[in-house]
C-alpha cells in the first residue's frame, strides 16, 4: 500500500496493482492449463543480501500440454513467417527493438531484481539487449549472401545454393541471463524465418514473459514466438521428443539434461545446437559472457541449404543461349 496526493490535496492510501504474468502462446496470453503457479523471488537487491528472496510475482508453471500447444502454434505460424521476405522480417524485428526501448525502465527493474544487478548495470544489460535486436534485424536480408551462392561446376549447368529455415525450434533460454541471453537466442532463430518455442529461465522468467507482451504489439505474427515458464527439465523433455519440432537449442540445459535431450532429439533427426563454451548457461554452469560479439553462428545454426541445378543451354564462342 502506498500514499499519494488526492485531487483535493490530501494524502490518501491506495492498494498497488500487481502485475499478472502469463504465458505467451499463439499470440495470446493463457495461464497454464494445469492451473499451477510458482513464486519468483529476487536474487538479491542493490543494497545487498538483505533483499534476497523477496517475493516478486507468481508465474505460471507450464505443463507438457502447454508445450504441445506451443508447438502447434509455432507450426501454424511457420508457413507465413518463413514465406515473408527477409526485408519484412527485418522491419518486424526492428519494431521489437523500438517497443523494447519504450519499456526500457520496466525491463531494467525486472532484470535488476531477477539477476541481482545494480540499477546502472541493469540499464546497461537492457541497452545491450535492444542493440542486439537491432543487430539481428540488420542480418535478415544479408545472411543469405554469406550462407548461399552460385557454385562452380564442370558442365553446362547453374548450381545455386540457397538457405531455408529449418522449421520449429525449441529454445532453452539461458538460466542466468534473463534478458540479454534470452534475446541472443531468440532473435537469430526468428530472423532466419524459423518459429520458436522458448522455455524461459526457471528462476528468472519475468523479463521473458514481459518480452511476450512486447512481441504481441510489435507486428510479430502470433505463434512465431511462444514463451513458456516453469521447470526447464519438465518442459524440455517433451519438446526434444516431439515429432513436429525440427531443432533444439540446448543453451539453458546443464550437461546431464543436455545429454538426455540429445538422445531424445535423435528420434526424428532434430538439429541440435550445443552452446559455445562462452555461452553455456545451464543452472550448474558459470555465467556466460553474453556481452561478447555474437558472430553469425546462431544465424546459420537453424538453416538448411537447398541446392538447385539448372541447365544453361548451349554455350559457344558466340555467347550463351538459355
C-alpha positions as CSV (number, residue, x, y, z in Angstrom):
1,X,0.0,0.0,0.0
2,X,1.3,3.5,-0.9
3,X,0.3,7.1,-0.3
4,X,-0.4,9.6,-3.0
5,X,-1.9,13.1,-3.1
6,X,-5.6,13.2,-4.0
7,X,-7.2,15.8,-6.2
8,X,-8.1,17.9,-3.2
9,X,-4.5,18.0,-1.9
10,X,-4.9,15.5,1.0
11,X,-2.9,12.3,1.2
12,X,-4.7,9.0,0.6
13,X,-3.7,5.4,0.8
14,X,-4.2,3.0,-2.1
15,X,-3.6,-0.6,-2.9
16,X,-1.0,-1.2,-5.6
17,X,-1.9,-3.2,-8.7
18,X,0.3,-6.2,-9.0
19,X,1.1,-7.5,-12.5
20,X,-0.3,-10.9,-13.5
21,X,2.3,-12.7,-15.6
22,X,1.0,-15.1,-18.2
23,X,2.4,-17.4,-20.9
24,X,2.6,-16.3,-24.5
25,X,1.3,-18.9,-26.9
26,X,-0.1,-18.4,-30.3
27,X,-0.3,-14.6,-29.9
28,X,-2.4,-14.9,-26.8
29,X,-1.8,-14.8,-23.0
30,X,-3.1,-18.0,-21.4
31,X,-2.5,-19.3,-17.9
32,X,-1.1,-22.8,-17.7
33,X,-3.7,-25.4,-18.4
34,X,-2.6,-27.2,-15.2
35,X,-3.5,-24.2,-13.1
36,X,-0.1,-24.4,-11.4
37,X,1.9,-21.3,-10.4
38,X,5.2,-20.8,-8.6
39,X,6.8,-18.0,-6.8
40,X,9.6,-15.9,-8.2
41,X,11.8,-14.0,-5.8
42,X,14.6,-11.5,-6.0
43,X,18.1,-12.9,-6.3
44,X,19.5,-10.0,-4.3
45,X,19.0,-6.3,-4.0
46,X,21.2,-3.4,-5.0
47,X,21.6,-2.8,-1.3
48,X,23.0,-6.2,-0.6
49,X,21.9,-9.6,0.6
50,X,19.2,-8.1,2.9
51,X,16.9,-8.1,-0.1
52,X,17.5,-11.7,-1.1
53,X,14.4,-13.8,-1.5
54,X,11.8,-11.0,-1.6
55,X,8.7,-12.0,-3.5
56,X,8.3,-10.6,-7.0
57,X,5.4,-12.4,-8.6
58,X,3.6,-15.7,-9.1
59,X,4.1,-17.1,-12.6
60,X,2.5,-20.0,-14.5
61,X,4.2,-23.3,-14.2
62,X,3.8,-24.7,-17.6
63,X,2.8,-28.4,-18.3
64,X,3.6,-30.8,-21.1
65,X,0.2,-29.9,-22.6
66,X,1.2,-26.2,-22.7
67,X,4.4,-27.3,-24.5
68,X,2.4,-29.3,-27.1
69,X,0.1,-26.3,-27.6
70,X,3.0,-24.1,-28.2
71,X,4.4,-26.4,-30.8
72,X,1.0,-26.5,-32.6
73,X,1.0,-22.6,-32.6
74,X,4.6,-22.5,-33.9
75,X,3.9,-24.9,-36.7
76,X,0.8,-23.0,-37.8
77,X,2.8,-19.7,-37.9
78,X,5.8,-21.2,-39.8
79,X,4.4,-21.0,-43.3
80,X,3.6,-17.3,-43.2
81,X,6.7,-16.3,-41.3
82,X,9.1,-18.3,-43.4
83,X,7.4,-17.1,-46.6
84,X,7.7,-13.4,-45.7
85,X,10.5,-11.5,-47.3
86,X,13.8,-11.2,-45.4
87,X,13.4,-7.4,-45.6
88,X,10.0,-7.6,-44.0
89,X,11.3,-9.8,-41.2
90,X,14.0,-7.2,-40.6
91,X,11.4,-4.5,-40.3
92,X,9.4,-6.5,-37.8
93,X,12.5,-7.3,-35.6
94,X,13.4,-3.6,-35.7
95,X,9.9,-2.8,-34.4
96,X,10.6,-5.1,-31.5
97,X,13.6,-3.1,-30.6
98,X,11.6,0.1,-30.8
99,X,9.0,-1.3,-28.4
100,X,11.7,-2.5,-26.0
101,X,13.2,1.0,-26.0
102,X,9.8,2.3,-24.9
103,X,9.6,-0.1,-22.0
104,X,13.3,0.2,-21.0
105,X,12.6,1.2,-17.4
106,X,10.3,-1.7,-16.8
107,X,12.8,-4.2,-18.1
108,X,15.6,-2.6,-16.2
109,X,13.7,-3.1,-13.0
110,X,12.9,-6.8,-13.8
111,X,16.5,-7.5,-14.8
112,X,17.9,-5.9,-11.7
113,X,15.5,-7.9,-9.4
114,X,16.0,-11.2,-11.4
115,X,19.8,-11.1,-11.7
116,X,20.7,-9.1,-8.6
117,X,22.2,-6.2,-10.5
118,X,22.6,-2.6,-9.6
119,X,20.4,-0.1,-11.5
120,X,23.3,1.1,-13.7
121,X,24.3,-2.5,-14.6
122,X,20.7,-3.4,-15.3
123,X,20.3,-0.4,-17.6
124,X,23.5,-1.5,-19.5
125,X,22.1,-5.0,-19.9
126,X,18.8,-3.7,-21.3
127,X,20.6,-1.4,-23.7
128,X,22.7,-4.3,-24.9
129,X,19.6,-6.4,-25.4
130,X,18.0,-3.7,-27.5
131,X,21.1,-3.2,-29.6
132,X,21.3,-6.9,-30.2
133,X,17.7,-6.9,-31.6
134,X,18.8,-4.2,-34.0
135,X,21.9,-6.1,-34.9
136,X,20.0,-9.3,-35.8
137,X,17.3,-7.2,-37.6
138,X,20.0,-6.0,-39.9
139,X,21.1,-9.5,-40.8
140,X,17.8,-10.8,-42.0
141,X,18.3,-9.9,-45.6
142,X,22.1,-10.4,-45.6
143,X,22.6,-13.9,-44.1
144,X,21.7,-15.5,-47.5
145,X,24.7,-13.8,-49.1
146,X,27.2,-15.5,-46.8
147,X,25.5,-18.9,-46.5
148,X,24.4,-19.3,-50.1
149,X,25.5,-18.5,-53.6
150,X,26.5,-19.9,-57.0
151,X,28.7,-22.9,-57.0
152,X,31.3,-23.6,-59.8
153,X,30.6,-26.8,-61.6
154,X,32.1,-28.6,-64.6
155,X,29.3,-28.7,-67.1
156,X,26.6,-26.6,-68.7
157,X,24.6,-26.0,-65.5
158,X,23.9,-23.4,-63.0
159,X,24.4,-24.7,-59.4
160,X,22.8,-22.4,-56.8
161,X,22.6,-22.9,-53.1
162,X,20.1,-21.0,-51.0
163,X,19.4,-21.1,-47.2
164,X,16.0,-22.0,-45.9
165,X,14.7,-22.1,-42.4
166,X,14.7,-25.4,-40.5
167,X,11.2,-25.1,-39.1
168,X,10.0,-25.1,-35.4
169,X,12.9,-24.6,-33.0
170,X,12.7,-25.4,-29.3
171,X,14.9,-22.9,-27.4
172,X,16.0,-23.5,-23.8
173,X,16.8,-19.9,-22.7
174,X,19.9,-19.1,-20.6
175,X,19.2,-19.6,-16.9
176,X,21.3,-16.7,-15.6
177,X,20.9,-14.0,-18.3
178,X,17.2,-13.3,-18.1
179,X,17.1,-10.7,-21.0
180,X,20.3,-10.3,-22.9
181,X,20.9,-14.0,-23.1
182,X,17.2,-14.5,-23.9
183,X,17.3,-12.1,-26.8
184,X,20.6,-13.6,-28.1
185,X,19.0,-17.0,-28.5
186,X,15.5,-15.9,-29.8
187,X,16.4,-13.2,-32.3
188,X,18.6,-15.3,-34.6
189,X,16.0,-18.1,-34.7
190,X,13.2,-15.9,-36.0
191,X,15.5,-13.6,-38.1
192,X,16.1,-16.5,-40.4
193,X,12.5,-17.5,-40.8
194,X,12.1,-20.1,-38.1
195,X,9.4,-20.2,-35.4
196,X,10.3,-20.7,-31.7
197,X,9.0,-22.4,-28.6
198,X,11.0,-20.8,-25.8
199,X,11.4,-22.2,-22.3
200,X,12.3,-19.2,-20.1
201,X,14.8,-19.2,-17.3
202,X,13.2,-21.1,-14.4
203,X,14.4,-18.8,-11.7
204,X,14.2,-15.5,-13.6
205,X,11.3,-15.7,-16.1
206,X,9.8,-12.2,-15.6
207,X,11.8,-10.4,-18.4
208,X,10.9,-13.3,-20.8
209,X,7.2,-13.1,-20.0
210,X,7.2,-9.3,-20.4
211,X,9.0,-9.8,-23.7
212,X,5.9,-11.7,-24.9
213,X,3.9,-8.5,-24.3
214,X,6.4,-6.6,-26.5
215,X,6.2,-9.2,-29.2
216,X,2.4,-9.1,-29.2
217,X,2.5,-5.4,-30.0
218,X,5.4,-5.4,-32.4
219,X,3.9,-6.8,-35.7
220,X,5.3,-10.3,-34.9
221,X,2.6,-12.7,-36.1
222,X,1.0,-14.9,-33.3
223,X,2.8,-18.2,-32.9
224,X,6.2,-17.1,-34.3
225,X,7.5,-16.9,-30.7
226,X,5.9,-18.8,-27.9
227,X,7.1,-18.3,-24.3
228,X,6.7,-20.8,-21.5
229,X,7.7,-20.5,-17.9
230,X,8.3,-23.4,-15.5
231,X,10.8,-26.2,-14.8
232,X,13.2,-26.5,-17.7
233,X,13.7,-30.3,-17.5
234,X,9.9,-30.9,-17.3
235,X,9.3,-28.9,-20.5
236,X,12.4,-29.7,-22.4
237,X,11.8,-33.5,-22.4
238,X,8.5,-33.5,-24.4
239,X,9.9,-30.8,-26.8
240,X,13.0,-32.8,-27.5
241,X,10.9,-35.9,-28.2
242,X,8.2,-34.1,-30.2
243,X,8.0,-35.2,-33.8
244,X,6.9,-31.8,-35.1
245,X,9.9,-30.0,-33.5
246,X,12.7,-29.7,-36.1
247,X,15.6,-28.4,-33.9
248,X,16.5,-27.7,-30.3
249,X,18.9,-25.2,-28.7
250,X,20.4,-26.6,-25.5
251,X,21.8,-23.3,-24.1
252,X,19.8,-23.4,-20.9
253,X,20.3,-27.1,-20.2
254,X,23.0,-28.4,-17.9
255,X,25.4,-31.2,-19.1
256,X,23.3,-34.1,-17.8
257,X,20.0,-32.8,-19.1
258,X,21.6,-31.8,-22.4
259,X,22.8,-35.4,-22.9
260,X,19.3,-36.8,-22.3
261,X,17.7,-34.3,-24.7
262,X,20.2,-35.1,-27.5
263,X,19.2,-38.8,-27.2
264,X,15.5,-37.9,-27.4
265,X,16.1,-35.5,-30.3
266,X,17.8,-38.1,-32.4
267,X,14.5,-39.9,-32.8
268,X,13.4,-37.6,-35.6
269,X,16.9,-36.3,-36.5
270,X,16.5,-32.9,-35.0
271,X,19.2,-30.3,-35.5
272,X,20.9,-29.8,-32.1
273,X,22.7,-26.6,-31.2
274,X,25.2,-27.1,-28.4
275,X,26.3,-23.7,-26.9
276,X,29.8,-22.5,-27.2
277,X,31.9,-22.6,-24.0
278,X,31.3,-18.9,-23.6
279,X,27.5,-19.4,-23.9
280,X,26.9,-22.4,-21.7
281,X,24.4,-21.1,-19.2
282,X,22.7,-24.0,-17.5
283,X,21.8,-23.9,-13.9
284,X,25.1,-25.5,-12.9
285,X,27.3,-23.5,-15.2
286,X,29.3,-20.3,-14.7
287,X,27.6,-17.2,-16.0
288,X,28.1,-16.8,-19.8
289,X,29.5,-13.7,-21.4
290,X,26.5,-12.5,-23.4
291,X,28.1,-9.1,-23.9
292,X,30.6,-10.6,-26.3
293,X,30.2,-10.1,-30.0
294,X,27.7,-12.8,-31.1
295,X,29.0,-13.6,-34.5
296,X,26.9,-15.4,-37.1
297,X,26.9,-19.0,-35.9
298,X,23.5,-18.7,-34.4
299,X,22.1,-17.4,-37.6
300,X,23.3,-20.3,-39.6
301,X,22.6,-23.0,-36.9
302,X,19.0,-23.4,-38.0
303,X,19.3,-23.0,-41.7
304,X,19.0,-25.8,-44.3
305,X,20.8,-25.5,-47.6
306,X,18.8,-26.1,-50.8
307,X,20.9,-26.7,-53.9
308,X,19.3,-26.3,-57.4
309,X,20.8,-27.5,-60.7
310,X,19.6,-25.8,-63.8
311,X,20.8,-26.3,-67.4
312,X,22.4,-23.3,-69.0
313,X,21.6,-24.4,-72.6
314,X,24.1,-24.2,-75.4
315,X,27.4,-22.5,-74.6
316,X,29.6,-21.4,-77.5
317,X,32.0,-18.9,-78.9
318,X,29.2,-16.7,-80.0
319,X,27.8,-16.5,-76.5
320,X,25.2,-18.2,-74.4
321,X,21.6,-19.2,-75.2
322,X,19.2,-20.1,-72.5
